[in-house]
Amino acid sequence: MFHQADLFAADETEQALPAESLSLPALIERIADISQRPRYTFMVLNLIAKVANSNSGSAGPYVIDENSSRVALRDWLCDSLVPIAKRDARRLLLTGEVRASLAEQNALPEDAQEAARLVDDEVRRRVRNSGRCNVSRAVSDLVRAGLIRRHYQGYRVDHHNRGAQREAVYTITELAARALRPA
């Protein structure tokens, strides 16, 4: 199994990771020191920890969602974080743009509920596409913080590079797992 090399330069504080346990406030401080979006990054870490295998600490490449469907881990993380932005002005603007675009193409059904479902599906698709980038940035911050290891798994063999139908697998480090466990 290959782990992706970190593409960001590591500073001295990242290289000297303590062997002892990390408290939850110290974990949050470490994330805040590295990430420009620490709350979002912490939520991503917490979600990964919730779906990670209790033995290996690995999550992915697929997660079984509430509909018993197999979903790629990054897509599941995006979908799990969508409710945070429901009232966001950009999200409301996007909904209006999608509705106008579908109306212009005469693609909106007559039934108001069906039209709302179609608009919601398209908004969710667009939000998921941008959300995958946000999740990847947050995971990169977590890798730099020494809280997550990342590799790609899928078609043919495990590989350190993405592509060729490979999906991300995130492994939570023991240091992060201990900090997130309830006392």
PyMOL commands that place a pseudoatom at each C-alpha (Angstrom):
pseudoatom trace, name=CA, resn=MET, resi=1, chain=A, elem=C, hetatm=0, pos=[0.000, 0.000, 0.000]
pseudoatom trace, name=CA, resn=PHE, resi=2, chain=A, elem=C, hetatm=0, pos=[1.402, 3.384, -0.999]
pseudoatom trace, name=CA, resn=HIS, resi=3, chain=A, elem=C, hetatm=0, pos=[0.673, 6.622, 0.798]
pseudoatom trace, name=CA, resn=GLN, resi=4, chain=A, elem=C, hetatm=0, pos=[0.655, 9.869, -1.121]
pseudoatom trace, name=CA, resn=ALA, resi=5, chain=A, elem=C, hetatm=0, pos=[3.666, 12.016, -0.408]
pseudoatom trace, name=CA, resn=ASP, resi=6, chain=A, elem=C, hetatm=0, pos=[2.714, 15.367, 0.995]
pseudoatom trace, name=CA, resn=LEU, resi=7, chain=A, elem=C, hetatm=0, pos=[3.071, 17.984, -1.720]
pseudoatom trace, name=CA, resn=PHE, resi=8, chain=A, elem=C, hetatm=0, pos=[3.330, 20.828, 0.764]
pseudoatom trace, name=CA, resn=ALA, resi=9, chain=A, elem=C, hetatm=0, pos=[6.545, 21.778, 2.530]
pseudoatom trace, name=CA, resn=ALA, resi=10, chain=A, elem=C, hetatm=0, pos=[6.547, 20.615, 6.132]
pseudoatom trace, name=CA, resn=ASP, resi=11, chain=A, elem=C, hetatm=0, pos=[7.800, 22.916, 8.844]
pseudoatom trace, name=CA, resn=GLU, resi=12, chain=A, elem=C, hetatm=0, pos=[9.708, 21.879, 11.958]
pseudoatom trace, name=CA, resn=THR, resi=13, chain=A, elem=C, hetatm=0, pos=[6.587, 21.627, 14.159]
pseudoatom trace, name=CA, resn=GLU, resi=14, chain=A, elem=C, hetatm=0, pos=[5.017, 19.065, 11.842]
pseudoatom trace, name=CA, resn=GLN, resi=15, chain=A, elem=C, hetatm=0, pos=[8.109, 16.876, 11.750]
pseudoatom trace, name=CA, resn=ALA, resi=16, chain=A, elem=C, hetatm=0, pos=[8.397, 16.629, 15.528]
pseudoatom trace, name=CA, resn=LEU, resi=17, chain=A, elem=C, hetatm=0, pos=[5.085, 14.955, 16.328]
pseudoatom trace, name=CA, resn=PRO, resi=18, chain=A, elem=C, hetatm=0, pos=[4.797, 14.076, 20.004]
pseudoatom trace, name=CA, resn=ALA, resi=19, chain=A, elem=C, hetatm=0, pos=[4.602, 10.399, 20.919]
pseudoatom trace, name=CA, resn=GLU, resi=20, chain=A, elem=C, hetatm=0, pos=[2.238, 11.057, 23.825]
pseudoatom trace, name=CA, resn=SER, resi=21, chain=A, elem=C, hetatm=0, pos=[-1.478, 11.536, 23.463]
pseudoatom trace, name=CA, resn=LEU, resi=22, chain=A, elem=C, hetatm=0, pos=[-3.058, 14.746, 22.256]
pseudoatom trace, name=CA, resn=SER, resi=23, chain=A, elem=C, hetatm=0, pos=[-6.014, 16.341, 24.043]
pseudoatom trace, name=CA, resn=LEU, resi=24, chain=A, elem=C, hetatm=0, pos=[-9.033, 17.507, 22.064]
pseudoatom trace, name=CA, resn=PRO, resi=25, chain=A, elem=C, hetatm=0, pos=[-8.193, 21.209, 22.626]
pseudoatom trace, name=CA, resn=ALA, resi=26, chain=A, elem=C, hetatm=0, pos=[-4.608, 20.540, 21.487]
pseudoatom trace, name=CA, resn=LEU, resi=27, chain=A, elem=C, hetatm=0, pos=[-5.921, 18.727, 18.401]
pseudoatom trace, name=CA, resn=ILE, resi=28, chain=A, elem=C, hetatm=0, pos=[-8.142, 21.704, 17.569]
pseudoatom trace, name=CA, resn=GLU, resi=29, chain=A, elem=C, hetatm=0, pos=[-5.195, 24.058, 18.088]
pseudoatom trace, name=CA, resn=ARG, resi=30, chain=A, elem=C, hetatm=0, pos=[-3.019, 21.968, 15.759]
pseudoatom trace, name=CA, resn=ILE, resi=31, chain=A, elem=C, hetatm=0, pos=[-5.714, 22.114, 13.068]
pseudoatom trace, name=CA, resn=ALA, resi=32, chain=A, elem=C, hetatm=0, pos=[-6.137, 25.884, 13.591]
pseudoatom trace, name=CA, resn=ASP, resi=33, chain=A, elem=C, hetatm=0, pos=[-2.387, 26.401, 13.165]
pseudoatom trace, name=CA, resn=ILE, resi=34, chain=A, elem=C, hetatm=0, pos=[-2.358, 24.619, 9.803]
pseudoatom trace, name=CA, resn=SER, resi=35, chain=A, elem=C, hetatm=0, pos=[-5.764, 25.157, 8.206]
pseudoatom trace, name=CA, resn=GLN, resi=36, chain=A, elem=C, hetatm=0, pos=[-7.334, 28.332, 6.886]
pseudoatom trace, name=CA, resn=ARG, resi=37, chain=A, elem=C, hetatm=0, pos=[-10.737, 26.746, 7.580]
pseudoatom trace, name=CA, resn=PRO, resi=38, chain=A, elem=C, hetatm=0, pos=[-10.209, 24.968, 10.915]
pseudoatom trace, name=CA, resn=ARG, resi=39, chain=A, elem=C, hetatm=0, pos=[-13.891, 24.384, 11.757]
pseudoatom trace, name=CA, resn=TYR, resi=40, chain=A, elem=C, hetatm=0, pos=[-14.584, 22.780, 8.397]
pseudoatom trace, name=CA, resn=THR, resi=41, chain=A, elem=C, hetatm=0, pos=[-11.368, 20.747, 8.624]
pseudoatom trace, name=CA, resn=PHE, resi=42, chain=A, elem=C, hetatm=0, pos=[-12.286, 19.532, 12.114]
pseudoatom trace, name=CA, resn=MET, resi=43, chain=A, elem=C, hetatm=0, pos=[-15.733, 18.474, 10.864]
pseudoatom trace, name=CA, resn=VAL, resi=44, chain=A, elem=C, hetatm=0, pos=[-14.085, 16.506, 8.038]
pseudoatom trace, name=CA, resn=LEU, resi=45, chain=A, elem=C, hetatm=0, pos=[-11.751, 14.798, 10.544]
pseudoatom trace, name=CA, resn=ASN, resi=46, chain=A, elem=C, hetatm=0, pos=[-14.657, 13.956, 12.828]
pseudoatom trace, name=CA, resn=LEU, resi=47, chain=A, elem=C, hetatm=0, pos=[-16.709, 12.459, 9.970]
pseudoatom trace, name=CA, resn=ILE, resi=48, chain=A, elem=C, hetatm=0, pos=[-13.741, 10.383, 8.810]
pseudoatom trace, name=CA, resn=ALA, resi=49, chain=A, elem=C, hetatm=0, pos=[-13.249, 9.140, 12.368]
pseudoatom trace, name=CA, resn=LYS, resi=50, chain=A, elem=C, hetatm=0, pos=[-16.942, 8.156, 12.573]
pseudoatom trace, name=CA, resn=VAL, resi=51, chain=A, elem=C, hetatm=0, pos=[-16.796, 5.933, 9.454]
pseudoatom trace, name=CA, resn=ALA, resi=52, chain=A, elem=C, hetatm=0, pos=[-13.257, 4.630, 9.922]
pseudoatom trace, name=CA, resn=ASN, resi=53, chain=A, elem=C, hetatm=0, pos=[-12.793, 0.929, 10.585]
pseudoatom trace, name=CA, resn=SER, resi=54, chain=A, elem=C, hetatm=0, pos=[-12.227, 0.525, 14.316]
pseudoatom trace, name=CA, resn=ASN, resi=55, chain=A, elem=C, hetatm=0, pos=[-9.323, -1.899, 13.758]
pseudoatom trace, name=CA, resn=SER, resi=56, chain=A, elem=C, hetatm=0, pos=[-7.363, -0.232, 10.964]
pseudoatom trace, name=CA, resn=GLY, resi=57, chain=A, elem=C, hetatm=0, pos=[-8.559, 3.355, 11.281]
pseudoatom trace, name=CA, resn=SER, resi=58, chain=A, elem=C, hetatm=0, pos=[-9.139, 3.440, 7.508]
pseudoatom trace, name=CA, resn=ALA, resi=59, chain=A, elem=C, hetatm=0, pos=[-12.162, 4.968, 5.843]
pseudoatom trace, name=CA, resn=GLY, resi=60, chain=A, elem=C, hetatm=0, pos=[-12.977, 4.360, 2.210]
pseudoatom trace, name=CA, resn=PRO, resi=61, chain=A, elem=C, hetatm=0, pos=[-12.720, 4.015, -0.632]
pseudoatom trace, name=CA, resn=TYR, resi=62, chain=A, elem=C, hetatm=0, pos=[-16.484, 3.552, -0.283]
pseudoatom trace, name=CA, resn=VAL, resi=63, chain=A, elem=C, hetatm=0, pos=[-19.008, 4.195, 2.471]
pseudoatom trace, name=CA, resn=ILE, resi=64, chain=A, elem=C, hetatm=0, pos=[-22.463, 2.678, 2.776]
pseudoatom trace, name=CA, resn=ASP, resi=65, chain=A, elem=C, hetatm=0, pos=[-24.900, 5.606, 3.025]
pseudoatom trace, name=CA, resn=GLU, resi=66, chain=A, elem=C, hetatm=0, pos=[-28.315, 5.753, 4.712]
pseudoatom trace, name=CA, resn=ASN, resi=67, chain=A, elem=C, hetatm=0, pos=[-29.918, 4.281, 1.551]
pseudoatom trace, name=CA, resn=SER, resi=68, chain=A, elem=C, hetatm=0, pos=[-27.564, 1.259, 1.729]
pseudoatom trace, name=CA, resn=SER, resi=69, chain=A, elem=C, hetatm=0, pos=[-25.802, 2.501, -1.405]
pseudoatom trace, name=CA, resn=ARG, resi=70, chain=A, elem=C, hetatm=0, pos=[-22.049, 2.401, -1.941]
pseudoatom trace, name=CA, resn=VAL, resi=71, chain=A, elem=C, hetatm=0, pos=[-20.770, 5.982, -2.231]
pseudoatom trace, name=CA, resn=ALA, resi=72, chain=A, elem=C, hetatm=0, pos=[-17.200, 7.174, -2.750]
pseudoatom trace, name=CA, resn=LEU, resi=73, chain=A, elem=C, hetatm=0, pos=[-15.806, 8.491, 0.540]
pseudoatom trace, name=CA, resn=ARG, resi=74, chain=A, elem=C, hetatm=0, pos=[-15.196, 12.037, -0.720]
pseudoatom trace, name=CA, resn=ASP, resi=75, chain=A, elem=C, hetatm=0, pos=[-18.723, 12.210, -2.143]
pseudoatom trace, name=CA, resn=TRP, resi=76, chain=A, elem=C, hetatm=0, pos=[-20.133, 10.937, 1.157]
pseudoatom trace, name=CA, resn=LEU, resi=77, chain=A, elem=C, hetatm=0, pos=[-18.156, 13.583, 3.059]
pseudoatom trace, name=CA, resn=CYS, resi=78, chain=A, elem=C, hetatm=0, pos=[-19.442, 16.292, 0.688]
pseudoatom trace, name=CA, resn=ASP, resi=79, chain=A, elem=C, hetatm=0, pos=[-23.034, 15.115, 1.044]
pseudoatom trace, name=CA, resn=SER, resi=80, chain=A, elem=C, hetatm=0, pos=[-22.688, 14.974, 4.837]
pseudoatom trace, name=CA, resn=LEU, resi=81, chain=A, elem=C, hetatm=0, pos=[-21.489, 18.584, 4.935]
pseudoatom trace, name=CA, resn=VAL, resi=82, chain=A, elem=C, hetatm=0, pos=[-24.117, 19.983, 2.513]
pseudoatom trace, name=CA, resn=PRO, resi=83, chain=A, elem=C, hetatm=0, pos=[-26.627, 20.959, 5.253]
pseudoatom trace, name=CA, resn=ILE, resi=84, chain=A, elem=C, hetatm=0, pos=[-24.119, 23.483, 6.637]
pseudoatom trace, name=CA, resn=ALA, resi=85, chain=A, elem=C, hetatm=0, pos=[-24.502, 25.677, 3.551]
pseudoatom trace, name=CA, resn=LYS, resi=86, chain=A, elem=C, hetatm=0, pos=[-28.270, 25.484, 3.032]
pseudoatom trace, name=CA, resn=ARG, resi=87, chain=A, elem=C, hetatm=0, pos=[-28.876, 29.079, 4.117]
pseudoatom trace, name=CA, resn=ASP, resi=88, chain=A, elem=C, hetatm=0, pos=[-25.651, 30.403, 2.635]
pseudoatom trace, name=CA, resn=ALA, resi=89, chain=A, elem=C, hetatm=0, pos=[-26.283, 33.320, 0.256]
pseudoatom trace, name=CA, resn=ARG, resi=90, chain=A, elem=C, hetatm=0, pos=[-24.161, 31.667, -2.454]
pseudoatom trace, name=CA, resn=ARG, resi=91, chain=A, elem=C, hetatm=0, pos=[-26.236, 28.488, -2.180]
pseudoatom trace, name=CA, resn=LEU, resi=92, chain=A, elem=C, hetatm=0, pos=[-29.473, 30.453, -2.535]
pseudoatom trace, name=CA, resn=LEU, resi=93, chain=A, elem=C, hetatm=0, pos=[-28.003, 32.300, -5.526]
pseudoatom trace, name=CA, resn=LEU, resi=94, chain=A, elem=C, hetatm=0, pos=[-26.962, 28.991, -7.115]
pseudoatom trace, name=CA, resn=THR, resi=95, chain=A, elem=C, hetatm=0, pos=[-30.478, 27.611, -6.628]
pseudoatom trace, name=CA, resn=GLY, resi=96, chain=A, elem=C, hetatm=0, pos=[-31.910, 30.637, -8.429]
pseudoatom trace, name=CA, resn=GLU, resi=97, chain=A, elem=C, hetatm=0, pos=[-29.395, 30.293, -11.265]
pseudoatom trace, name=CA, resn=VAL, resi=98, chain=A, elem=C, hetatm=0, pos=[-30.171, 26.592, -11.721]
pseudoatom trace, name=CA, resn=ARG, resi=99, chain=A, elem=C, hetatm=0, pos=[-33.924, 27.244, -11.712]
pseudoatom trace, name=CA, resn=ALA, resi=100, chain=A, elem=C, hetatm=0, pos=[-33.527, 30.042, -14.297]
pseudoatom trace, name=CA, resn=SER, resi=101, chain=A, elem=C, hetatm=0, pos=[-31.259, 27.914, -16.484]
pseudoatom trace, name=CA, resn=LEU, resi=102, chain=A, elem=C, hetatm=0, pos=[-33.661, 24.957, -16.457]
pseudoatom trace, name=CA, resn=ALA, resi=103, chain=A, elem=C, hetatm=0, pos=[-36.621, 27.265, -17.169]
pseudoatom trace, name=CA, resn=GLU, resi=104, chain=A, elem=C, hetatm=0, pos=[-34.748, 28.839, -20.085]
pseudoatom trace, name=CA, resn=GLN, resi=105, chain=A, elem=C, hetatm=0, pos=[-34.156, 25.358, -21.534]
pseudoatom trace, name=CA, resn=ASN, resi=106, chain=A, elem=C, hetatm=0, pos=[-37.830, 24.439, -20.955]
pseudoatom trace, name=CA, resn=ALA, resi=107, chain=A, elem=C, hetatm=0, pos=[-36.570, 21.561, -18.797]
pseudoatom trace, name=CA, resn=LEU, resi=108, chain=A, elem=C, hetatm=0, pos=[-38.675, 22.311, -15.712]
pseudoatom trace, name=CA, resn=PRO, resi=109, chain=A, elem=C, hetatm=0, pos=[-41.660, 19.976, -15.271]
pseudoatom trace, name=CA, resn=GLU, resi=110, chain=A, elem=C, hetatm=0, pos=[-45.158, 21.393, -14.775]
pseudoatom trace, name=CA, resn=ASP, resi=111, chain=A, elem=C, hetatm=0, pos=[-45.457, 19.739, -11.354]
pseudoatom trace, name=CA, resn=ALA, resi=112, chain=A, elem=C, hetatm=0, pos=[-43.992, 22.107, -8.744]
pseudoatom trace, name=CA, resn=GLN, resi=113, chain=A, elem=C, hetatm=0, pos=[-42.719, 19.275, -6.533]
pseudoatom trace, name=CA, resn=GLU, resi=114, chain=A, elem=C, hetatm=0, pos=[-41.033, 17.527, -9.433]
pseudoatom trace, name=CA, resn=ALA, resi=115, chain=A, elem=C, hetatm=0, pos=[-39.495, 20.854, -10.540]
pseudoatom trace, name=CA, resn=ALA, resi=116, chain=A, elem=C, hetatm=0, pos=[-38.178, 21.481, -7.015]
pseudoatom trace, name=CA, resn=ARG, resi=117, chain=A, elem=C, hetatm=0, pos=[-36.693, 17.965, -6.916]
pseudoatom trace, name=CA, resn=LEU, resi=118, chain=A, elem=C, hetatm=0, pos=[-34.980, 18.497, -10.285]
pseudoatom trace, name=CA, resn=VAL, resi=119, chain=A, elem=C, hetatm=0, pos=[-33.534, 21.846, -9.146]
pseudoatom trace, name=CA, resn=ASP, resi=120, chain=A, elem=C, hetatm=0, pos=[-32.380, 20.319, -5.843]
pseudoatom trace, name=CA, resn=ASP, resi=121, chain=A, elem=C, hetatm=0, pos=[-30.699, 17.415, -7.667]
pseudoatom trace, name=CA, resn=GLU, resi=122, chain=A, elem=C, hetatm=0, pos=[-28.796, 19.772, -9.976]
pseudoatom trace, name=CA, resn=VAL, resi=123, chain=A, elem=C, hetatm=0, pos=[-27.774, 22.044, -7.084]
pseudoatom trace, name=CA, resn=ARG, resi=124, chain=A, elem=C, hetatm=0, pos=[-26.579, 18.992, -5.126]
pseudoatom trace, name=CA, resn=ARG, resi=125, chain=A, elem=C, hetatm=0, pos=[-24.531, 17.818, -8.142]
pseudoatom trace, name=CA, resn=ARG, resi=126, chain=A, elem=C, hetatm=0, pos=[-22.853, 21.208, -8.488]
pseudoatom trace, name=CA, resn=VAL, resi=127, chain=A, elem=C, hetatm=0, pos=[-22.269, 21.543, -4.745]
pseudoatom trace, name=CA, resn=ARG, resi=128, chain=A, elem=C, hetatm=0, pos=[-20.773, 18.035, -4.652]
pseudoatom trace, name=CA, resn=ASN, resi=129, chain=A, elem=C, hetatm=0, pos=[-18.329, 18.928, -7.447]
pseudoatom trace, name=CA, resn=SER, resi=130, chain=A, elem=C, hetatm=0, pos=[-17.049, 21.977, -5.593]
pseudoatom trace, name=CA, resn=GLY, resi=131, chain=A, elem=C, hetatm=0, pos=[-17.277, 20.158, -2.254]
pseudoatom trace, name=CA, resn=ARG, resi=132, chain=A, elem=C, hetatm=0, pos=[-14.856, 17.460, -3.426]
pseudoatom trace, name=CA, resn=CYS, resi=133, chain=A, elem=C, hetatm=0, pos=[-12.199, 20.168, -3.805]
pseudoatom trace, name=CA, resn=ASN, resi=134, chain=A, elem=C, hetatm=0, pos=[-12.999, 21.552, -0.346]
pseudoatom trace, name=CA, resn=VAL, resi=135, chain=A, elem=C, hetatm=0, pos=[-12.757, 18.097, 1.226]
pseudoatom trace, name=CA, resn=SER, resi=136, chain=A, elem=C, hetatm=0, pos=[-9.443, 17.457, -0.540]
pseudoatom trace, name=CA, resn=ARG, resi=137, chain=A, elem=C, hetatm=0, pos=[-8.034, 20.735, 0.810]
pseudoatom trace, name=CA, resn=ALA, resi=138, chain=A, elem=C, hetatm=0, pos=[-9.192, 19.891, 4.323]
pseudoatom trace, name=CA, resn=VAL, resi=139, chain=A, elem=C, hetatm=0, pos=[-7.678, 16.408, 4.102]
pseudoatom trace, name=CA, resn=SER, resi=140, chain=A, elem=C, hetatm=0, pos=[-4.404, 17.904, 2.835]
pseudoatom trace, name=CA, resn=ASP, resi=141, chain=A, elem=C, hetatm=0, pos=[-4.396, 20.108, 5.951]
pseudoatom trace, name=CA, resn=LEU, resi=142, chain=A, elem=C, hetatm=0, pos=[-5.039, 17.041, 8.116]
pseudoatom trace, name=CA, resn=VAL, resi=143, chain=A, elem=C, hetatm=0, pos=[-2.177, 15.171, 6.388]
pseudoatom trace, name=CA, resn=ARG, resi=144, chain=A, elem=C, hetatm=0, pos=[0.154, 18.105, 7.066]
pseudoatom trace, name=CA, resn=ALA, resi=145, chain=A, elem=C, hetatm=0, pos=[-1.008, 18.126, 10.700]
pseudoatom trace, name=CA, resn=GLY, resi=146, chain=A, elem=C, hetatm=0, pos=[-0.121, 14.433, 11.043]
pseudoatom trace, name=CA, resn=LEU, resi=147, chain=A, elem=C, hetatm=0, pos=[-3.727, 13.461, 11.792]
pseudoatom trace, name=CA, resn=ILE, resi=148, chain=A, elem=C, hetatm=0, pos=[-4.589, 11.579, 8.561]
pseudoatom trace, name=CA, resn=ARG, resi=149, chain=A, elem=C, hetatm=0, pos=[-2.705, 9.425, 6.059]
pseudoatom trace, name=CA, resn=ARG, resi=150, chain=A, elem=C, hetatm=0, pos=[-4.035, 9.224, 2.502]
pseudoatom trace, name=CA, resn=HIS, resi=151, chain=A, elem=C, hetatm=0, pos=[-3.676, 6.773, -0.360]
pseudoatom trace, name=CA, resn=TYR, resi=152, chain=A, elem=C, hetatm=0, pos=[-5.725, 5.772, -3.379]
pseudoatom trace, name=CA, resn=GLN, resi=153, chain=A, elem=C, hetatm=0, pos=[-7.295, 2.391, -4.024]
pseudoatom trace, name=CA, resn=GLY, resi=154, chain=A, elem=C, hetatm=0, pos=[-9.277, 0.950, -6.856]
pseudoatom trace, name=CA, resn=TYR, resi=155, chain=A, elem=C, hetatm=0, pos=[-9.006, -0.455, -10.332]
pseudoatom trace, name=CA, resn=ARG, resi=156, chain=A, elem=C, hetatm=0, pos=[-6.150, -2.972, -10.658]
pseudoatom trace, name=CA, resn=VAL, resi=157, chain=A, elem=C, hetatm=0, pos=[-3.856, -2.073, -7.715]
pseudoatom trace, name=CA, resn=ASP, resi=158, chain=A, elem=C, hetatm=0, pos=[-3.430, 0.292, -4.812]
pseudoatom trace, name=CA, resn=HIS, resi=159, chain=A, elem=C, hetatm=0, pos=[-1.400, 3.241, -5.982]
pseudoatom trace, name=CA, resn=HIS, resi=160, chain=A, elem=C, hetatm=0, pos=[0.021, 6.465, -4.606]
pseudoatom trace, name=CA, resn=ASN, resi=161, chain=A, elem=C, hetatm=0, pos=[-1.344, 8.475, -7.557]
pseudoatom trace, name=CA, resn=ARG, resi=162, chain=A, elem=C, hetatm=0, pos=[-5.001, 9.124, -8.210]
pseudoatom trace, name=CA, resn=GLY, resi=163, chain=A, elem=C, hetatm=0, pos=[-6.707, 8.405, -11.507]
pseudoatom trace, name=CA, resn=ALA, resi=164, chain=A, elem=C, hetatm=0, pos=[-7.502, 5.170, -13.331]
pseudoatom trace, name=CA, resn=GLN, resi=165, chain=A, elem=C, hetatm=0, pos=[-10.721, 4.725, -11.339]
pseudoatom trace, name=CA, resn=ARG, resi=166, chain=A, elem=C, hetatm=0, pos=[-8.972, 4.994, -7.974]
pseudoatom trace, name=CA, resn=GLU, resi=167, chain=A, elem=C, hetatm=0, pos=[-10.708, 6.493, -4.961]
pseudoatom trace, name=CA, resn=ALA, resi=168, chain=A, elem=C, hetatm=0, pos=[-9.265, 8.071, -1.840]
pseudoatom trace, name=CA, resn=VAL, resi=169, chain=A, elem=C, hetatm=0, pos=[-8.758, 6.099, 1.366]
pseudoatom trace, name=CA, resn=TYR, resi=170, chain=A, elem=C, hetatm=0, pos=[-8.100, 8.107, 4.533]
pseudoatom trace, name=CA, resn=THR, resi=171, chain=A, elem=C, hetatm=0, pos=[-6.518, 6.525, 7.591]
pseudoatom trace, name=CA, resn=ILE, resi=172, chain=A, elem=C, hetatm=0, pos=[-6.840, 8.359, 10.865]
pseudoatom trace, name=CA, resn=THR, resi=173, chain=A, elem=C, hetatm=0, pos=[-3.635, 8.286, 12.924]
pseudoatom trace, name=CA, resn=GLU, resi=174, chain=A, elem=C, hetatm=0, pos=[-3.641, 6.833, 16.418]
pseudoatom trace, name=CA, resn=LEU, resi=175, chain=A, elem=C, hetatm=0, pos=[-2.804, 10.291, 17.777]
pseudoatom trace, name=CA, resn=ALA, resi=176, chain=A, elem=C, hetatm=0, pos=[-5.981, 11.774, 16.262]
pseudoatom trace, name=CA, resn=ALA, resi=177, chain=A, elem=C, hetatm=0, pos=[-8.112, 8.746, 17.192]
pseudoatom trace, name=CA, resn=ARG, resi=178, chain=A, elem=C, hetatm=0, pos=[-7.096, 9.005, 20.859]
pseudoatom trace, name=CA, resn=ALA, resi=179, chain=A, elem=C, hetatm=0, pos=[-7.866, 12.742, 20.922]
pseudoatom trace, name=CA, resn=LEU, resi=180, chain=A, elem=C, hetatm=0, pos=[-11.330, 12.222, 19.413]
pseudoatom trace, name=CA, resn=ARG, resi=181, chain=A, elem=C, hetatm=0, pos=[-12.335, 9.366, 21.730]
pseudoatom trace, name=CA, resn=PRO, resi=182, chain=A, elem=C, hetatm=0, pos=[-14.649, 10.394, 24.543]
pseudoatom trace, name=CA, resn=ALA, resi=183, chain=A, elem=C, hetatm=0, pos=[-12.967, 10.406, 27.946]
for i in range(1, 183): cmd.bond("trace and resi %d" % i, "trace and resi %d" % (i + 1))
show_as sticks, trace
zoom trace
